[in-house]
């Protein structure tokens, strides 16, 4: 197993059950160029700082858009908008000076996932449809409130351009970013 695969394998094994940790949804910035090329890119500290600044600005813009989306889709938001956080990582750790950001994560309380999918106690999702599984209140059907996916889809092209401007050999892995899989 190569060093990149080892880092990614360790990065995905997080304990998500701790209270308050939220539900991480992440965009990975990857390349098939390897560690040597990453080291060479990081020698240009000014380019790395510019890249990181642009990625952080993108993350802030998306976080603000997600806050507005929560306000539009969820009438009684008591804690979801306060729990929304943006995390920047360099292979699973906080980036140090001169290290490029390799992933951007959005975490929020688990209730945000349930609202987005329209599921919860007595409501499951089967083949993209919400199914009532509880015995009472069968006439009340929850509907999905897609507050997350559309915002990310609207902003991902901007992040793509930031990555291309920094290094054309890198690409964005969005397989862990959308809630509806």
C-alpha positions as CSV (number, residue, x, y, z in Angstrom):
1,X,0.0,0.0,0.0
2,X,1.4,3.4,-1.0
3,X,1.8,6.3,1.4
4,X,-1.2,8.1,-0.1
5,X,-3.4,5.1,0.3
6,X,-2.2,4.6,3.9
7,X,-3.0,8.3,4.8
8,X,-6.5,8.0,3.2
9,X,-7.2,4.7,4.9
10,X,-6.3,6.2,8.3
11,X,-8.2,9.4,7.5
12,X,-11.5,7.6,7.0
13,X,-11.5,5.7,10.2
14,X,-13.0,8.3,12.5
15,X,-15.2,7.7,15.5
16,X,-18.3,9.6,14.6
17,X,-20.4,8.5,17.6
18,X,-19.0,11.1,20.0
19,X,-21.7,13.7,21.0
20,X,-21.2,17.1,19.4
21,X,-18.8,15.8,16.7
22,X,-21.4,16.1,14.0
23,X,-21.7,14.4,10.7
24,X,-18.7,15.0,8.5
25,X,-19.2,15.6,4.8
26,X,-15.9,16.1,3.0
27,X,-14.4,17.2,-0.3
28,X,-10.9,15.7,-0.9
29,X,-8.4,17.4,-3.1
30,X,-6.3,14.6,-4.5
31,X,-3.8,13.9,-7.3
32,X,-2.2,10.9,-8.8
33,X,1.1,12.7,-8.7
34,X,2.2,11.4,-5.3
35,X,4.1,12.7,-2.3
36,X,7.2,14.0,-4.2
37,X,5.1,16.3,-6.4
38,X,3.2,17.5,-3.3
39,X,6.5,18.3,-1.6
40,X,7.6,20.1,-4.7
41,X,4.4,22.2,-4.8
42,X,4.8,23.1,-1.2
43,X,8.2,24.6,-1.8
44,X,6.5,27.6,-3.3
45,X,5.1,28.9,-0.1
46,X,3.4,31.9,-1.7
47,X,1.4,29.7,-4.1
48,X,0.4,27.4,-1.2
49,X,-0.6,30.4,0.9
50,X,-2.7,31.8,-1.9
51,X,-4.3,28.4,-2.6
52,X,-5.2,27.9,1.1
53,X,-6.5,31.4,1.3
54,X,-8.8,30.9,-1.7
55,X,-10.0,27.5,-0.4
56,X,-10.8,29.0,3.0
57,X,-12.7,31.8,1.4
58,X,-14.6,29.2,-0.6
59,X,-15.4,27.3,2.6
60,X,-16.6,30.5,4.3
61,X,-18.8,31.3,1.3
62,X,-20.3,27.8,1.2
63,X,-20.9,27.9,5.0
64,X,-22.8,31.2,4.7
65,X,-24.9,29.7,1.9
66,X,-25.6,26.7,4.0
67,X,-26.7,28.9,6.8
68,X,-29.2,30.7,4.5
69,X,-30.4,27.3,3.1
70,X,-31.1,26.1,6.6
71,X,-33.1,29.2,7.3
72,X,-35.1,28.7,4.0
73,X,-35.8,25.0,4.5
74,X,-36.2,24.5,8.3
75,X,-38.9,26.5,10.0
76,X,-37.9,25.7,13.6
77,X,-34.1,25.6,13.6
78,X,-33.0,25.5,17.2
79,X,-29.5,24.0,16.9
80,X,-28.7,23.0,13.3
81,X,-27.3,26.3,12.1
82,X,-25.3,26.8,15.3
83,X,-23.7,23.3,14.8
84,X,-22.6,23.9,11.2
85,X,-18.8,24.0,11.1
86,X,-16.2,24.1,8.3
87,X,-13.0,22.1,8.8
88,X,-9.8,22.3,6.7
89,X,-7.4,19.4,6.9
90,X,-4.0,18.3,5.5
91,X,-4.3,14.5,5.4
92,X,-6.5,14.4,8.5
93,X,-4.6,17.0,10.6
94,X,-4.8,20.8,10.9
95,X,-2.7,22.3,8.1
96,X,0.6,23.9,9.4
97,X,2.3,26.8,7.7
98,X,3.3,25.8,4.2
99,X,1.1,22.7,3.9
100,X,-1.7,22.7,1.3
101,X,-5.2,21.9,2.3
102,X,-6.2,18.4,1.1
103,X,-9.8,18.3,2.4
104,X,-12.6,20.6,3.3
105,X,-15.3,19.2,5.7
106,X,-18.7,20.3,6.8
107,X,-20.0,19.0,10.1
108,X,-23.3,19.5,11.7
109,X,-25.6,17.7,14.1
110,X,-27.0,14.5,12.9
111,X,-30.6,15.9,12.9
112,X,-29.5,17.9,9.8
113,X,-29.0,14.6,7.9
114,X,-32.5,13.4,9.0
115,X,-34.1,16.7,7.9
116,X,-32.3,16.6,4.5
117,X,-33.5,13.1,3.8
118,X,-36.9,13.4,5.4
119,X,-36.3,10.5,7.8
120,X,-36.3,10.1,11.6
121,X,-38.2,8.2,14.2
122,X,-40.8,6.1,12.4
123,X,-39.7,7.3,9.0
124,X,-37.1,5.4,6.9
125,X,-35.8,5.9,3.4
126,X,-36.1,3.0,0.9
127,X,-35.1,3.4,-2.8
128,X,-35.2,7.2,-2.5
129,X,-38.7,7.3,-1.0
130,X,-39.7,8.1,2.6
131,X,-41.6,5.1,4.1
132,X,-43.6,5.4,7.4
133,X,-42.6,2.5,9.7
134,X,-44.4,3.6,12.9
135,X,-47.9,2.4,13.7
136,X,-49.5,5.7,14.6
137,X,-49.9,9.0,12.6
138,X,-49.7,7.3,9.3
139,X,-51.3,10.3,7.6
140,X,-48.4,12.6,8.6
141,X,-45.6,12.1,6.0
142,X,-42.3,13.8,6.3
143,X,-40.8,15.3,3.2
144,X,-37.1,15.7,2.5
145,X,-35.8,19.2,2.9
146,X,-32.7,19.3,0.6
147,X,-30.8,22.1,2.3
148,X,-27.3,20.7,1.7
149,X,-26.8,19.1,-1.7
150,X,-28.0,21.9,-3.9
151,X,-25.7,24.5,-2.2
152,X,-22.7,22.3,-2.6
153,X,-23.6,21.5,-6.2
154,X,-23.9,25.3,-6.9
155,X,-20.4,26.0,-5.5
156,X,-18.3,23.0,-6.5
157,X,-17.3,24.5,-9.9
158,X,-15.7,27.5,-8.1
159,X,-13.6,25.1,-6.0
160,X,-12.7,23.2,-9.2
161,X,-11.4,26.4,-10.7
162,X,-9.4,27.2,-7.6
163,X,-7.8,23.7,-7.7
164,X,-7.1,24.0,-11.4
165,X,-5.5,27.4,-11.0
166,X,-3.2,26.0,-8.3
167,X,-2.2,22.8,-10.0
168,X,-3.8,21.2,-13.0
169,X,-2.7,17.7,-12.0
170,X,-5.0,17.8,-8.9
171,X,-8.7,16.9,-8.9
172,X,-11.6,17.1,-6.6
173,X,-13.0,13.8,-5.1
174,X,-16.7,14.6,-4.2
175,X,-17.7,11.0,-3.4
176,X,-18.0,11.9,0.3
177,X,-19.7,15.3,-0.1
178,X,-23.3,14.8,-1.1
179,X,-25.9,13.4,1.3
180,X,-28.1,11.7,-1.3
181,X,-26.0,8.8,-2.4
